[in-house]
Amino acid sequence: MIKQRIIEKASELFGQAGVKSITMDDLARHLGISKRTIYENFKDKEELLVACVNDFHTENRAFAQNVFLESDNVANAIVVMLQNDLKQASQRRFNIIEEIRKYYPKVYKERLVCLYADKSRDFEQIIKRGIKEGIFRENLNPEIIVHFFCTQAEHTAINDQFLSQFSLTDVFENLAITFLRGICTSKGLEIIDRYKEK
């Protein structure tokens, strides 16, 4: 389907070269189609950006749901999800979000803020489930934990200069594993330690 092809290629190019620098002409050339075909599917670049953001969110939410269905416990699921976030950071996919914030504030306000709220709510439910499973400490405030971690993770993902100095394994071990160990019970720590031994 041509519309999905446009969204996928636009997301790839935006991540590689930046939202602002990629024009509709560039996109048409990379796809091997006319610019008119793009405008038959999207009235302007802003509408295309919204479609890219929605696609990104749908893909990530589906991935998260599958991970939780297949994981034995919350700690293992979070490890897999955080690894996926770091992979996306290495592919510069999070840079799209930062550029939209700077250059397309309307799209950021109307779509990204809402999607960020959805992700935070999902993560909050994950933390609550982990508390029920005895993996996370019962005295945690899930709202504070989610706000802190999401803010730190977003900053790290966007800050390419920082990420480029270290391997993704180093970033993951120092950011995600340290964070998880801080909120885990002894049962949760055993799970994290088993992960690190693999």
Secondary structure, DSSP 8 states (H G I E B T S, - for coil): -HHHHHHHHHHHHHHHH-TTT--HHHHHHHHTS-HHHHHHH-SSHHHHHHHHHHHHHHHHHHHHHHHHHH-SSHHHHHHHHHHHHHHHHHTTHHHHHHHHHHH-HHHIIIIIHHHHHHHHHHHHHHHHHHHHTTSB-TT--HHHHHHHHHHHHHHHHH-HHHHHTS-HHHHIIIIIIHHHHHHB-HHHHHHHHHHHH-
